Amino acid sequence: MIKHIVFFKLKDRSPESVEATAAVLRNMEGKIPQLISIEVGKDILHSERSFDIALVTVVASLEDLQAYQVHPAHKEVIVHINEVKELSVAVDYEI
């Protein structure tokens, strides 16, 4: 199994903006068959080094991760993220 984690720092870090983007991410739930689980968390510390949102997903294999990446529901999310993000970082590892 593969855990895919992405952290997002948004251009607009207001609570409303963060919640709007978190909702877009949560909207993938149930729409992408390869996703075994999805978790979206909003930062509560708001420190200088904090990112605003964490996305944690689990898929069964690298092939499923690749299928997730090109799924139409994920591509819609990418369009939104590219408009609102200042920075994102990711890590993918086997569990």
HUCOR-V264604 format. One line per field, one symbol per residue. ss: DSSP state (H for helix, E for strand, - for the rest). phi: phi as a letter, one per 20 degrees, with the letter a starting at -180 (. if undefined). burial: 1 if it has 24 or more other C-alpha atoms within 12 Angstrom, else 0. A space follows every 50 residues. Layout:
# HUCOR-V264604
ss: ???
phi: ???
burial: ???
This chain:
# HUCOR-V264604
ss: -EEEEEEEEE----HHHHHHHHHHHH----------EEEEEE-------- --EEEEEEE--HHHHHHHHH-HHHHHHHHHHHHHEEEEEEEEEE-
phi: .cddccdcdefdefgffffffgffffffgnddgfffbbcccdfdelegef eecddccccfbfffffffgdfgfffffggfgffdeebbcbbcbfc
burial: 01111111110010000101110111011001011111111110000000 111111111000001001100011001000100110000000000
